[in-house]
Amino acid sequence: MIRLDGVVKDHAPGVRIGPLDIEIPAGGVTALIGPNGAGKSTMLTMIGRLLGMDAGAIEIAGYDITRTKSRDLAKIVSVLRQENHFVTRLTVRQLVAFGRYPHSKGRMTVDDERAVDEAIEFFQLGDLQTRYLDELSGGQRQRAYVAMVLCQQTEYLLLDEPLNNLDMKHSVQMMGHLRRAALELGRTVVIVLHDVNFAGHYADRICAMKDGRVIEFGTPEQIIDGEVLSRVFDTPVTCIDGPRGPLAVYY
């Protein structure tokens, strides 16, 4: 479980995220949705301890993130941020292998190499593993980065807008991979998404944020609702019955 208790981040005078009070259960996929500036990425990066908080407490699997040593936290939670500053002369396999650093400290073992193989296979990167990152399409490169996070073999995966720069086909493929990671590998995936219909289709839970606060938290059936989404996004939204659940329509 991920628990936030009274978490606050003051970015500037009058710009505050929080207080945030939420419990995200272990297992499955939890999507963070909301308008730009709602605080989704800030909350995610605070959970991953990549950004400090000004008040409150965060626990992951019972560990207080402010008191847990970095080397121990890196075996519990892995984070993929929006900004990936990659080195172009890295191959896909070399990038994915970085996910093993908390375990190998740079000295790869047979078990580490096996974990790299499994992550590459899981994201169907076998034919690309010797290619350099600057030789890949945006979708291929994004898969490689998420494979690196998966290779860290943490129970909790935090992903900040992993569908950025992906077209519809590759977005569907990425969400399918993440859904499989939750179901088949038992990972807890927390993901920032802009497309509420992707959240409704692939997530087990949805956290809707607005103005730095958690407005709603529930199942897709509870959140993909015209009244709820209209209030969250300040624009009229109608929800219709789709073949696999409710779909939001903006007008």
N, C-alpha and C positions, 0 to 999 in steps of 0.2 A: 504494500500500500504506500502511496505517496500522500503525505499529510502536510498541508499548509495551515499555519495557525497565526492569524494576525499579521501576515507578511505585508510589508510596505516598502516601496521604492520611490523616493523623491528624485525625479529627473531634473527639475528646475522649479523655481517658485511658481506654485499653482499647477504644476504637472506632477500628479501623483498616481502611482499604481498601487491599488489596495485601499484598505486592508483586504487581503485575500484569505478566505477560510474555506478550504475544500479538502475532501478526501477522495483520492482516485484509487479505486480498488485495483489489486494486482490482477494481471491477466487481461487478455483482449486488447482492443484498440480503443483509445480515447482520443477524440478529435477536439481541438480547440478552434472555435470559430468566432467571428465577430468582425466589425468594421476595422479599417485601418486605424492604428493608434489606440486600439482597445486594450492593449497590454498583453496580447497572446505570446509574442516572442519574448517579451521581458519576463513573463512568468516562467516560460520554459527554460530560459537561460539562468534564472535564479534557482530553479529546481536542480539544474545541472551544475550549479556552483561556478558558472562562468561569469556571473554578475552578482555582486554583493547586494544584500538587502539592508535597509535602514532600520527595520524593526521586524519582530516576529520570529518564527521558527519553521524550519522545513525538515521533515523526516522522510527517508526512503527506506522501506523495508525495516523500519525501526531504528535506522541510523540517523542521528542528528548530523546534517551535512556540514555544519560549521565546526563540529568537533571530530569528525572522521578524517583520518589521514587520507591524503590524495591517492596514495597507492592502493588503499583499501576501497575507497569510493569508486575508483576506476574499474574495479571488478564487480561493481553493483550496477552502475549506470553509465551508459555511453550517450554521447550527444553529437548531433550533426547540425551545425549552424547554417544559416542562409549563405554566408560569405565563405566560399571555399577558395582559398588562395593556394592553388596547387602548383607544384613544380613540374614543368612540362616534360622534363626528362625522366620522370617516373613512369614505369610501366604499371599496368593495372594490377598485376600481382604484387609489385612492390608497395603500391598504395594500400591494397587490402591487408598486406602483412603489417602495416603500421598499427592495425587494430590489435595486434598481439603484444604490443609493447608493455602494457601493464603486467602481462604474464611472463614475457621472455626477457624484458629489459634489453632488447637488442640481440639476444643470443638465442636464435630460433632453434627449437628442438623438433623432433619428429612429430610430437603432438601439436606443436604450433603450425607446422607445415600442413598437417592434416586439417586443422581448423581453417587455414587459408583455402585449401582445396574445397572444403565443404561450403564456405561462403561464396566462392567463385561459382561452384556448381549451382548453389541455391538461386543465385541471380543470373544464371545462364550466361556467364562471362568467359567460359572456357576458351572459345575461339578468339577472345580479345585479350587474354591475360598477358601476352608478350607485347601488346601494342602500347605505345606511349600515350599519355593522357591527352596531349594536344593533337593526337591523330583521331580522336573519338568525336562522335556527335555529342550534343549536350545531353541527350537521353542516356547514351552509353556511359558517359562520364558520371552522371548522377547515380546510375546503378552501381558504379564502382565505389563511389563514396558511401552509399548505404551498405554495400557489402563490407566495407572496412568497419563500419559501426557494428554490423552483425557479427563480424569476426572477433570482436572484443569479448563476445560471449557473456554479456551481462544480462541480468534478468530484465532490466529496464532500458528501453531505447527511447530517447527524446529526439524528435526530428522536426526541425523548423522549416516548414514549407518545402518539403522534398519534391513537390510537383512543379516548382518554379522552372520555367523554360521548357517544360515537357508538353508535347502535343497530346491530343485526346488518347490516341493509341498507347503511348508510352506512360501516360498518367494512369490509365486502367491497368497496365501491366505492373507498374510500381505498386499501386494499391493492392493488387492481387498478391504480390510478393510479401508485402507487409502483413496482410491478413494471414497468409500462410505462416509467417514467422510467429504470429501470435497463437495460431491454432495448433500448428504442428511442432513448434519448438518451445512453446510455453512462455514466450516473451510477453512483456507488458510494453505496448507501444503507445507513446503519447505523441501526437502529431498536430502541428499547426496547419490548417487547411483554409483556403479561401473559398473553395467550391462547397457549398453546403450540401449539394446532392451527393458528392463523393463522401462527405461525412455521413450522411444518412444511409448510404448504401453499404459502406465498409466498416463503420465504427460500431462498437458495442455501446459506447456512451459518448455524449456530446456535451462539452462545456462551452456555453455561449457567454462571451465577454463584451463589455461596453464601458467606455469611460474609465478603464482601469479596474473594473470590478467584475466579479462573476455574477451574471444576471440569472442564468438558468443552468441546471446540470441534471441530465437525465438520459433516458434512452432516445434513440432516433425517433421513435413514435411520439415521444413527448416534446421533442425540440423542433422537429421538422413539422411545424404547425404555423399556419398563417399568422395568427395573433402573436405568437412568440417571436417569429422572425421579423415581422413588421416592427415590433417594439425594439428588437436588438439592432436592426439595420436602418431604422428611421425611414423606411420606404415601404410602400404597399407590397405585400407578398401573399400569394395564394398558393395553397398546397393541394395537389391532386393525388389520387390513388394511382401509383405506378405499378408495373408488373412485380416489383420486388419491394414495395413499400411506398411511403409518401414521397412526392417530388415537389420541390419549391419552384414556383413560377413568378418571375419578377415582371412588373408592368408599370 
